[in-house]
Structures are given as C-alpha cells and as structure tokens.
Amino acid sequence: MPMRVDKYLKIARLIKRRTVAHDACEESRIFVNGKEAKPGKDIKPGDEIRIVFGNSEVKVRVVSTPEHASKDDAASLYEVVE
C-alpha cells in the first residue's frame, strides 16, 4: 500500500516529526529513486529514499509501509543502502 513520503519518514523514525519531514521535502532535501520528492509523493516497498542532513546523508530502501509501527519495529521498515 503506498504511503506519503513525509508520513513514512516519521513512522520509520528517520525524521522525528512529520512537520520536519514535510519541511525537508519542501527544502529539496528528500529524494525518492533519485528524484526530488514533494511531501505528498507516494512511496512503496522497493523505493530508495535519500535524506540530506546538513553535511551528511543517508540512503535507505523501503521494506514495508504500515499505517502504524511501534518504536521497536521502526528500524525493520527500511534497510540502509549506503
């Protein structure tokens, strides 16, 4: 099931709050499959997300997109690519 990228980043705990994830998209710091992502961009398992944090960045592959995830399950929603 597809999910908005800003919501996914929050549920997977890659970014703490959805508003921060939304702003990161607006500031062109989130890329999905190599393309700039707007906050409403739908993502699905298999997509790659690159997040730019200041001087560093992280690249992950989406494993699943559940509506809710506990803190303990959050890390299983993605795998780090680089």
N, C-alpha and C positions, 0 to 999 in steps of 0.2 A: 504494500500500500504506500503510495507516495506521501511525502510529508514536506512541509515548508522548511527550507534550509535554516532559517533563524530558529524555528522551534526545535529542530533536530540538534543543533549545536547546544541548546540549553538542556535538552533531555539527556544527551550523551555527556553532559558536563564538560564539554570542550570550552564553552564560554559560560560564565556563571549565571547571567540573566539574559532573557530574551531581548530586552531593550538594547543591551550591549551588543548582542549578536546582530540585531536589526541595524544598529548604527555602523557596525563593522562592514556589513554588506553595502550600506549607503556610501561608505568611505572607500569602496573598492578594495577591501582587504580580505574578501572571501571569494574563492574561485571554485567552481564545480566543473570537473572534467576539462580544466584548462581555460574556462571562460569566466569572466566576471559574473558574479551572481547577485541578483536582486534578492531582498528578503523573502519574497513570495515564490522563489524558484523551487519547484518540486524536485525532491531527490528520492532515489530508490536504492535498494541494495545493489552494490557493484559500482556506484558512483564514487569518484575521488574528490575529496574536498581539501583545498589548500587554504590555510589560515595564516595571515601575516600578522605577527605580533611585534611591532617595532622593528628591531634588527634581526629577529628570528622568525622562523615559520615552521609550521607542522603540516604534514600531508597525511591524510587518513583515507581508508577505503570503508565505505558504509557496508556494514554486515546486515543490520536489520533496522526497521523504522517503526517501533511500537509506539502506541499513544502515550504510554507511561512506562517509566523504568525507575527502579529503586537505585539508590546511590551505589549499592554493591554491584548491580547489573550494568551500570552505565558504561564501564570500560569494555564490556562484551558487545556493545553496539557498533564498534568500529575496530579496525586494525591499523596500526601506524605503518605507513608505507616508507617514509623517509624520516 
